[in-house]
Amino acid sequence: MPYPTLTARNHRTFACYPAAVVVFIVNEREEILLLQHSKRHRWEVVSGAMEAGETVLAGALREVREEIGPHARVRPLGALHSATFAYDEEVPFMISLCYLMAYEGGEIIPGDDMAGAPFRWATPAEMETLSITSPAHQPWLVQRALELYRLYTRQNIGLGHEVRVVP
């Protein structure tokens, strides 16, 4: 299946691929937030498809708001990893944009397609024993998230003040 393309004013052509954001939210105990999807029965980090016209940060914050509720406070820290994967036979190439955020407090109330889902905070060791949806099942990526979290928090780096993910 050919993908659509966009052509810039200088006539350069760019491929247009579907994209998803995958958000690793880390708390001060260096645990990662996981939700259990009701249909897949596996644990996963906040994730979802990007919408047309969204920036990566806007898509990541929207997914956080939809999946863990409007009362949770997070601090966007930055990009963590990107990769391509096959979504299904119709979408053989999809871009996965992993983003790192620090949990700053507030009540977690799973919503949208995660409404009523169990959630938990897990250490990297606990994550290795759970049935987790890709890409959060990759120990090296979990370690990268924690290393970058430590770097950002030790140097007090971030994109500004905490962000309440309100609609």
C-alpha positions in Angstrom: 0.0 0.0 0.0 1.6 3.3 -1.0 1.5 6.1 1.6 0.5 9.6 0.7 3.2 12.2 0.3 3.5 15.9 0.8 5.5 18.2 -1.5 7.3 21.3 -0.2 7.5 24.5 -2.1 11.1 23.6 -3.1 9.5 20.4 -4.7 11.1 18.1 -2.1 8.7 15.2 -1.4 8.1 13.8 2.1 6.5 10.5 3.0 3.5 10.7 5.3 3.4 7.9 7.9 0.9 7.3 10.7 2.5 7.9 14.1 1.8 7.0 17.7 3.1 8.5 20.9 4.2 6.2 23.8 4.6 8.1 27.1 6.8 6.8 29.9 5.7 8.5 33.1 8.2 8.2 36.0 7.5 9.1 39.6 10.1 10.2 42.3 10.6 6.5 43.3 11.7 5.8 39.8 8.7 3.6 39.0 6.9 3.7 35.7 3.1 4.1 35.4 1.4 1.1 33.8 -2.3 0.6 32.9 -3.9 -2.7 32.1 -5.8 -2.6 28.8 -9.2 -4.3 29.2 -9.2 -5.8 25.7 -5.5 -6.8 25.4 -5.2 -7.9 29.1 -1.6 -6.7 29.1 0.1 -3.8 30.9 1.1 -0.8 28.9 2.3 2.7 29.3 0.2 5.6 28.1 0.0 5.5 24.3 -2.1 6.3 21.3 -2.3 7.5 17.8 -1.3 11.1 16.9 -4.0 13.2 15.5 -3.7 15.3 12.3 -2.0 18.6 13.0 -0.6 17.7 16.5 2.9 18.3 17.6 4.5 15.3 19.4 4.2 17.1 22.8 0.6 18.0 22.2 -0.2 14.4 21.2 1.6 13.1 24.3 -0.2 15.5 26.6 -3.6 14.7 25.0 -3.0 10.9 25.5 -1.9 11.5 29.1 -5.1 13.5 29.8 -7.3 10.9 28.1 -5.8 7.9 29.7 -4.9 9.0 33.2 -7.4 11.8 33.7 -7.5 15.6 34.0 -6.2 15.7 37.7 -2.8 14.1 37.1 0.1 16.6 36.8 3.1 15.7 34.7 6.3 17.5 33.6 7.3 16.9 30.0 11.0 16.0 29.9 11.7 15.2 26.3 12.0 12.6 23.6 13.1 9.2 24.6 13.2 7.0 21.5 11.7 6.6 18.1 11.2 3.6 15.9 9.0 2.2 13.2 6.8 -0.9 13.5 4.2 -2.8 11.6 0.7 -2.0 13.0 -1.1 -4.5 10.8 -1.2 -5.7 7.1 -2.8 -2.4 6.0 -0.3 -0.2 8.0 3.1 -2.0 7.6 5.0 1.1 8.7 4.1 3.3 11.6 6.3 5.6 13.6 6.5 5.2 17.4 7.6 8.3 19.2 8.5 7.6 22.9 8.3 10.6 25.2 9.4 10.9 28.8 7.4 12.7 31.5 7.8 13.2 35.3 4.8 12.5 37.5 4.2 15.6 39.7 1.1 14.4 41.6 -2.6 14.4 41.3 -5.2 11.7 41.2 -5.0 9.1 38.4 -8.4 8.2 37.0 -8.1 6.1 33.8 -10.4 7.4 31.1 -11.1 7.2 27.3 -10.3 3.7 26.1 -8.6 2.9 29.5 -11.7 3.8 31.5 -11.9 1.7 34.6 -8.5 0.1 33.9 -6.3 -1.1 36.7 -3.1 0.9 37.0 0.1 0.5 39.0 3.6 1.9 39.4 6.3 -0.7 38.6 10.0 -0.9 39.0 12.1 -2.1 36.1 12.5 -5.5 37.9 8.7 -5.8 38.3 8.2 -4.9 34.7 10.3 -7.9 33.6 7.8 -10.2 35.3 4.7 -8.6 33.8 3.0 -9.2 30.5 3.7 -5.8 28.9 2.8 -4.4 25.4 5.7 -3.2 23.3 7.8 -1.1 23.4 7.7 -0.8 27.2 8.6 -4.5 27.5 12.1 -3.8 26.3 14.4 -3.5 29.4 16.9 -1.3 27.6 14.2 1.3 26.9 13.0 1.2 30.5 16.6 1.8 31.6 17.0 4.6 29.2 13.8 6.2 30.5 15.2 6.0 34.1 18.6 7.3 33.1 17.2 10.3 31.3 14.7 10.9 34.2 17.7 11.0 36.6 19.6 13.4 34.3 16.7 15.7 33.9 15.7 15.8 37.6 19.3 16.1 38.8 19.9 19.1 36.6 16.3 20.4 37.0 15.9 20.3 33.3 12.5 20.3 31.7 10.2 22.2 29.4 9.2 24.6 32.2 6.8 24.2 35.0 4.6 21.3 35.8 1.7 20.8 33.4 -1.8 20.0 34.5 -3.3 18.0 31.7 -6.6 19.7 31.4 -8.8 19.7 28.3 
